[in-house]
Amino acid sequence: MVGPERPQIVLFGSSIVQYSFTDRGWGATLADLYSRTADIILRGYAGWNSRFALKVLDQVFPKDAVIQPSLVIVYFGGNDSTHPHPSGLGPHVPLSEFIENMRKIGEHLLSLSDKTRVIFLTPPPMNEKQIEVVFGDVIRGRSNELCRPYAEELLNLCREINVKGIDIWTAIQQQDDWLNSCFTDGIHFTAKASEVVVKEILKVVREADWKPSLYWKSLPVEFPFDFDVPNSISLYDLELTRNNQFEPPHTVSLCDQELTRNEQQLEPQHPVSLSDHELTRNEQQLDPPHPVSLCDHEQLDPPPPTARL
């Protein structure tokens, strides 16, 4: 094993996982974010369904391993939800069996250690027309309507077995022009869709009541950035700035709102002195109105942040 020892975050699933390390893929982005705090380990197997995953579960996640993963992010369901082939062969797994398979996967992973956390990703939507154009007759039997109940029932299972669930099905469909901007071939993700997945994962990890926290900013950074070299650029600050696009905008908490409300009720109002009143009166009479420049306008009313494409 290469040291120092770090938390392990394992990505386990089918092609959505295997291809996640392509350029700007969601797995590659997570590896970048956690580059000095945790190891992102890829266990993706294109074409697999939950039935295949159960066959290798003990080999990929042995219970007697000396070091157990801190977090496992699991994705199956896209292949399971394809239309059954007339021959009875193919990747299709009936919904009831899929849910039972995912239950067994979740329970096995949770049993690895007291500190092993699990996140399930639902099957995403797809662009059926793009699949037909790209694959022709090679891939048939995929549709959003077939996939929908697999996503819905998986989220119900997550609540039942106390596993975090992320509704990728809905998150991607909330994007502008998602049919044309989120898929490379109708099934697999573009950089835009991968960014959606990363943000959803980070949101869950950031808000989870896990001790210790597995959020990338909460984990200790391995080794100093600059060993206190005089006059050197703060690489730590640069690192945080580089990944700002994955941070949520600052919002006012309910606690802050409550304090503000109490201050307004309990604190005496600041009286306006005659001097202040006189200055204000003279400003209105004698001073020209201050024109608002474009720069001032941008500072006062910033546009909403947009996702990096």
Secondary structure, DSSP 8 states (H G I E B T S, - for coil): --SS---EEEEEESHHHHGGGSTT-HHHHHHHHTTTT-EEEEEE-TT--HHHHHHHHHHHS-TT-SS--SEEEEE--TTTTS---TTS-SS---HHHHHHHHHHHHHHHHTS-TT-EEEEE------HHHHHHHHTTSS----HHHHHHHHHHHHHHHHHHT-EEE-HHHHHHTSTTHHHHSBSSSSSB-HHHHHHHHHHHHHHHHHS--SS---TTTS--SS-SSTT-TT---HHHHHHHHTGGGS------HHHHHHHHHHHHHS------HHHHHHHHHHHHHS------HHHHHHHS--------
